[in-house]
Amino acid sequence: MEKKKSKEQSIRSISRALHVLQAINRHGALTMMQISKTVNLPYPTVCRVVYTLVEEGVIEREVSRKYYRATALAQSLSCGYQAQVRLVAIARPHFVNLTKETGWPVSIASRVGSVMVIQDSTHGLTAMTFSDYHPGYSLPIASSASGLVYLAYTAEEDRGRIIEQIKRSANHDDGVISTGDLRDHHFRMILEDGYASFIRNPHTKNPGKTSSIAVPLYRNDDLIGAMTLVFFSTSLRVADAFEKHKELLFETQAKINRDLVAMKLFKPEDLNLST
């Protein structure tokens, strides 16, 4: 019995290395102490993980300062993962137009494990943003509009499994929305409204300065990800932003979903981005 239990246990060192890589990728570059605080691990442990990742060549220390950043070799971790390329190719013309119409940046994100990962965005196409966000930037599911709308539109059984996965992750407690606050009535409200929102996003490059509204993206009945409109928290309240841009937002969502269905040779299993 004990032997069976040990086989089912995760390898903690691998989990820690992945959390460190995600933290560095999310912020671009971090010091050893910043990494320790971000992933909530002891400093000596983080040192061992970071030094190992440096030896493997997936991260490096910046020459001019004690910051660690991802290297080009880190891209090899996703070289066999191409499904999101199709999603971006189909969605980009539509959400670029949404940015042109509203002035605000838009991003497309898919779930990978216990985080939402940005696949593409228009932050670089508008002055109405604090920072640019490149593909690979990750956001906690429980504390992002894209994550909340994804959970709401996920089948109840799968949602429970995802929430349990978030609870097991090392950095799930972000102090904003805990997994204990993710109740069925919260998801029912999102389903009724057709969108999820988050006020003063805590896990961006400029925490608290933006808010966001997200809608789900589908191919037939297959939930693929979410499209998020991001705006300055001091410029618009969420309710006002939704009222002002809801027609364009839902229109863009419908166009993307329509084109996903019409895409030839688009297999549902190619879009299974949740594993």
C-alpha positions as CSV (number, residue, x, y, z in Angstrom):
1,M,0.0,0.0,0.0
2,E,2.8,2.3,0.9
3,K,4.6,1.5,-2.4
4,K,1.5,2.4,-4.4
5,K,1.2,5.7,-2.6
6,S,4.8,6.6,-3.3
7,K,4.3,6.0,-7.0
8,E,1.4,8.4,-7.1
9,Q,3.3,11.2,-5.4
10,S,4.7,14.0,-7.5
11,I,8.4,14.7,-7.7
12,R,8.6,17.9,-5.7
13,S,11.9,19.1,-7.2
14,I,10.3,19.1,-10.7
15,S,7.3,21.0,-9.4
16,R,9.6,23.6,-7.8
17,A,11.6,24.0,-11.0
18,L,8.5,24.5,-13.1
19,H,7.2,27.1,-10.6
20,V,10.5,29.0,-10.8
21,L,10.5,28.9,-14.6
22,Q,6.9,30.2,-14.6
23,A,7.8,33.0,-12.2
24,I,10.7,34.1,-14.3
25,N,8.7,33.9,-17.5
26,R,5.9,36.0,-16.0
27,H,8.1,38.8,-14.8
28,G,10.8,38.7,-17.5
29,A,13.7,38.7,-15.0
30,L,13.9,38.3,-11.2
31,T,16.5,38.3,-8.5
32,M,17.0,35.2,-6.3
33,M,15.1,36.8,-3.4
34,Q,12.3,37.9,-5.7
35,I,12.0,34.4,-7.0
36,S,11.9,33.0,-3.4
37,K,9.0,35.4,-2.5
38,T,7.1,34.8,-5.7
39,V,7.1,31.0,-5.5
40,N,6.9,31.0,-1.7
41,L,10.0,28.7,-1.2
42,P,12.9,29.1,1.1
43,Y,15.9,31.0,-0.3
44,P,18.3,28.1,-0.1
45,T,15.9,25.9,-2.0
46,V,15.4,28.5,-4.7
47,C,19.2,28.8,-5.0
48,R,19.6,25.1,-5.7
49,V,16.8,25.1,-8.2
50,V,18.1,28.3,-10.0
51,Y,21.6,27.0,-10.2
52,T,20.4,23.7,-11.7
53,L,18.3,25.5,-14.3
54,V,21.4,27.7,-15.1
55,E,23.5,24.5,-15.6
56,E,20.8,23.1,-17.9
57,G,20.9,26.3,-19.9
58,V,17.2,27.2,-19.7
59,I,17.8,30.3,-17.6
60,E,20.8,32.6,-17.3
61,R,22.1,35.4,-15.0
62,E,22.2,38.8,-16.5
63,V,25.7,40.2,-16.9
64,S,25.2,43.6,-15.5
65,R,23.0,42.7,-12.5
66,K,21.9,39.7,-10.3
67,Y,18.8,39.0,-12.2
68,Y,17.9,35.7,-13.8
69,R,16.0,35.4,-17.1
70,A,14.9,32.6,-19.5
71,T,17.2,31.7,-22.4
72,A,16.3,30.7,-26.0
73,L,16.7,27.1,-24.9
74,A,13.5,27.4,-22.8
75,Q,11.5,27.6,-26.0
76,S,12.4,24.0,-26.7
77,L,10.0,23.0,-23.9
78,S,7.1,24.0,-26.1
79,C,8.5,23.0,-29.5
80,G,5.9,20.2,-30.0
81,Y,3.0,22.4,-28.9
82,Q,1.5,24.0,-31.9
83,A,-2.3,24.0,-31.3
84,Q,-2.3,27.6,-30.1
85,V,-0.7,28.8,-33.3
86,R,-3.9,28.0,-35.1
87,L,-6.0,29.7,-32.5
88,V,-3.8,32.9,-32.8
89,A,-3.9,32.8,-36.6
90,I,-7.7,32.7,-36.6
91,A,-8.3,35.1,-33.8
92,R,-5.7,37.8,-34.4
93,P,-7.3,39.8,-37.2
94,H,-10.5,40.1,-35.1
95,F,-9.0,41.1,-31.8
96,V,-6.6,43.5,-33.5
97,N,-9.7,45.2,-35.0
98,L,-11.2,45.2,-31.5
99,T,-8.2,47.2,-30.2
100,K,-8.5,49.6,-33.1
101,E,-12.1,50.2,-32.3
102,T,-11.8,50.6,-28.5
103,G,-8.2,51.8,-28.1
104,W,-7.6,49.2,-25.4
105,P,-5.3,46.1,-25.6
106,V,-6.8,42.6,-26.0
107,S,-5.2,39.3,-25.2
108,I,-6.0,35.6,-26.0
109,A,-5.2,33.1,-23.3
110,S,-5.5,29.3,-22.9
111,R,-5.3,27.2,-19.8
112,V,-2.2,25.2,-19.2
113,G,-2.3,23.3,-15.9
114,S,-3.2,25.7,-13.1
115,V,-2.5,29.0,-15.0
116,M,-3.8,30.9,-18.0
117,V,-1.1,31.5,-20.6
118,I,-1.2,34.4,-23.0
119,Q,-0.9,33.2,-26.6
120,D,-1.1,36.6,-28.2
121,S,-2.0,40.2,-27.4
122,T,-2.3,43.7,-28.9
123,H,-0.5,45.5,-26.0
124,G,2.2,46.5,-28.5
125,L,-0.3,48.1,-30.9
126,T,-1.7,50.7,-28.6
127,A,-0.5,53.5,-26.3
128,M,-3.3,52.7,-23.8
129,T,-1.2,50.2,-21.9
130,F,1.5,50.2,-19.2
131,S,3.4,47.2,-20.5
132,D,3.7,44.8,-23.4
133,Y,2.8,41.1,-22.9
134,H,4.4,38.5,-25.0
135,P,3.2,34.9,-25.6
136,G,4.0,32.8,-22.6
137,Y,3.1,35.3,-19.8
138,S,1.0,33.4,-17.3
139,L,-1.8,34.5,-14.9
140,P,-3.3,32.6,-12.0
141,I,-6.7,31.1,-12.9
142,A,-8.3,32.2,-9.7
143,S,-7.1,35.8,-10.0
144,S,-7.7,36.7,-13.6
145,A,-10.7,37.5,-15.7
146,S,-9.6,34.9,-18.3
147,G,-9.2,32.3,-15.7
148,L,-12.6,32.9,-14.0
149,V,-14.5,32.8,-17.3
150,Y,-12.7,29.7,-18.3
151,L,-13.7,28.0,-15.0
152,A,-17.3,29.2,-15.4
153,Y,-17.6,27.7,-18.8
154,T,-15.9,24.4,-18.0
155,A,-17.9,21.4,-17.2
156,E,-18.6,21.1,-13.5
157,E,-16.6,17.9,-13.1
158,D,-13.6,19.3,-14.9
159,R,-13.9,22.5,-12.9
160,G,-13.6,20.7,-9.7
161,R,-10.5,18.9,-10.9
162,I,-8.9,22.2,-12.0
163,I,-9.7,23.8,-8.6
164,E,-8.1,20.9,-6.8
165,Q,-5.0,21.2,-9.1
166,I,-4.8,24.9,-8.2
167,K,-5.0,24.1,-4.5
168,R,-2.1,21.7,-4.8
169,S,0.1,24.2,-6.7
170,A,2.8,25.9,-4.6
171,N,1.7,29.5,-5.3
172,H,-2.2,29.2,-5.3
173,D,-2.7,31.5,-2.4
174,D,-2.4,34.9,-3.9
175,G,-4.4,36.8,-1.2
176,V,-7.0,38.1,-3.7
177,I,-9.4,35.3,-4.5
178,S,-8.8,32.0,-2.8
179,T,-10.0,28.7,-4.1
180,G,-12.4,28.6,-1.2
181,D,-14.2,31.6,-2.7
182,L,-14.8,29.9,-6.0
183,R,-18.4,28.8,-5.5
184,D,-21.1,27.6,-7.9
185,H,-23.1,30.8,-7.5
186,H,-20.1,32.8,-8.6
187,F,-19.8,30.8,-11.8
188,R,-23.6,31.0,-12.4
189,M,-23.4,34.8,-12.4
190,I,-20.6,34.7,-15.0
191,L,-22.7,32.3,-17.2
192,E,-25.7,34.6,-16.9
193,D,-23.7,37.7,-17.8
194,G,-21.6,36.0,-20.5
195,Y,-18.4,37.4,-19.3
196,A,-16.1,37.6,-16.2
197,S,-14.3,40.6,-14.9
198,F,-11.5,41.4,-12.5
199,I,-10.9,44.7,-10.8
200,R,-7.3,45.9,-10.4
201,N,-5.5,42.9,-11.8
202,P,-2.9,41.8,-9.2
203,H,-0.6,39.6,-11.3
204,T,0.3,41.9,-14.2
205,K,3.6,43.7,-14.7
206,N,2.0,46.8,-13.1
207,P,-0.2,45.3,-10.3
208,G,-3.5,47.0,-9.6
209,K,-3.3,49.5,-12.4
210,T,-5.6,47.7,-14.9
211,S,-8.9,45.9,-14.8
212,S,-10.2,43.4,-17.4
213,I,-13.2,41.8,-19.0
214,A,-13.0,38.3,-20.5
215,V,-15.3,36.1,-22.7
216,P,-14.9,32.5,-23.6
217,L,-13.8,31.1,-27.0
218,Y,-15.2,28.0,-28.5
219,R,-15.0,25.6,-31.4
220,N,-18.5,24.1,-31.4
221,D,-18.7,22.7,-27.8
222,D,-15.0,22.7,-27.2
223,L,-13.8,25.4,-24.8
224,I,-10.5,26.7,-26.1
225,G,-9.6,29.7,-24.1
226,A,-10.6,33.3,-23.4
227,M,-10.3,36.7,-25.0
228,T,-9.7,39.6,-22.5
229,L,-10.1,43.4,-22.9
230,V,-7.8,45.3,-20.6
231,F,-8.2,48.9,-19.5
232,F,-6.8,51.4,-16.9
233,S,-8.5,51.0,-13.5
234,T,-8.6,54.7,-13.1
235,S,-10.1,55.4,-16.5
236,L,-13.1,53.1,-16.4
237,R,-15.1,51.1,-13.9
238,V,-15.8,47.5,-15.0
239,A,-19.5,48.1,-15.4
240,D,-18.9,51.2,-17.5
241,A,-16.3,49.5,-19.7
242,F,-18.7,46.6,-20.3
243,E,-21.6,48.8,-21.1
244,K,-19.4,50.9,-23.5
245,H,-17.7,48.0,-25.3
246,K,-20.1,45.0,-24.9
247,E,-21.4,45.0,-28.5
248,L,-17.9,45.0,-30.0
249,L,-16.7,42.5,-27.5
250,F,-19.4,40.0,-28.1
251,E,-19.3,40.6,-31.9
252,T,-15.6,39.9,-31.9
253,Q,-16.1,36.8,-29.8
254,A,-18.8,35.5,-32.3
255,K,-16.5,36.1,-35.3
256,I,-13.6,34.2,-33.7
257,N,-15.9,31.3,-32.7
258,R,-17.4,31.2,-36.1
259,D,-14.1,31.1,-37.9
260,L,-12.8,28.4,-35.5
261,V,-15.8,26.2,-36.6
262,A,-15.2,27.0,-40.3
263,M,-11.5,26.2,-40.2
264,K,-10.8,23.1,-42.3
265,L,-8.8,20.3,-40.8
266,F,-9.3,21.7,-37.4
267,K,-9.6,18.7,-35.1
268,P,-11.0,19.1,-31.6
269,E,-8.2,17.1,-30.1
270,D,-5.7,19.6,-31.5
271,L,-7.4,22.3,-29.4
272,N,-7.3,20.4,-26.1
273,L,-5.0,22.9,-24.3
274,S,-6.0,21.8,-20.8
275,T,-3.6,18.9,-20.4
